[in-house]
Amino acid sequence: MKLLLVEDDPTMQTTLQRTLGRRQIDVRVCGDGAQALAQWRALDPDVVALDLSLPNLDGLQVLAQARAAGLRTPVLLLTARGTVGDRVMGLNAGADDYLPKPFDLDELEARLRALRRRRQDAPADEGVPTPLEVGVLRFEPDSGAIYRGADVLELTPRELALMQALMARPGHAVSKERLFELVFPGEAEVQYEAIEVVVYRLRKKLAGTGTTLVTLRGLGYLLKAAPDGG
């Protein structure tokens, strides 16, 4: 069993590597949220154990970006923030299970193995990333690009991050706060209103696609496709 542990506490890293290693679990460690996604792709683990409190990019942001990119590895959240709200946020962002700190190592192992079994027992095509589509627009997880037919939309990384988040929930509003977290992860110096600039630029690039970026006051933004696809 191959486990990616995304945890910045050196003591926790060493303890879990040593203890789980004795139980035939190959533990690879990443201590930085900003680097976690690259290691996740490179390692292709059976399960990811993800701490919520990480430097540079928190666990929820890592998880949201991974799911938007089509990574379907089962995720167990590990956190000292054990409130119901944190658990709900994590599960809504795409986590499969949740274990508050401090935890029992036997329970941790049992939950990790249960997540691995769930993945192994899933239908063969369930773990394959599927394209996200809204009208004539299509996000391909393999390439990380958004297409209109055979043509790639020319988007900046921030515009692409915002589009991925909206395409994952077509017809549903995504809050301005959540979009800001995904588009400007860990950038505390950026003004909150900067998300509106990204939205403005995207609207111009979506002109003629039959897909509209709609503002819902008090709720956020959503993507809406014309009935005929434009």
Steps between C-alpha positions, in 0.01 A plus 500: 500500500637839396405799718570867439508679835459878465598620847740776610575374852841322487422290809171381349675426170768287668256318728260404222775402258656271760179355646306450176814378324508205740144423384594473133390854409747696288470856633623790285501842666429853381515788750385787280153560359632678191709194405240239588318494165819434301601217733147360487518480120852356497440234767148386403437370854230255610385744770584857605503601868464877498545743788284813486756739652787526253743776402448694175179318402258345749360149472158604372661697218726206410199269497283731290775547243567126484134417439467778243803353322335158486702325774266244656729342759313432829582769757501474879510840669710532815455807712500640851208725393236248593185710471197386303545796267853395407386143438213612277726736304750221444242249383338757273839574346538133405649318799400137553551478875603711798709422809553767770830527687612349727412161350571135575749345257295181469196703400708699252624180337149355487359809332784515247452135406123546475550787255740290295254209487224738392716616212593144400136386511376794290404441134800506267412838347408678823854618568549636149472880488206604285471826309290781646259653249287815500332570168763484228787537750691196623770471768738209436674388824781326311614816322374747761352714221152624414383445142232637275470216253856428386626847597669575833376808684793731571476553875742618767564261794263705720228505236542124456475436876178703517351322198584157641324582825188624319493214247510250785162639613313601183181692570594539868644809663850486646562760767736789441692396812556146372608620157745743657659213696543294182615779269734677746613218734716620788530853355407702806621825346248482213189714542172309522354697208767353268267210426269746324781590259544132408124466450493810277778366277338158479169648391673661204667173402172306528322735258366300208528161672138488609617472861442786741669577831214621717522702822248407769507768765564357844566152358797523264550407137378222271547382142185482289484352151248614240238233424637448151862511618556837334 
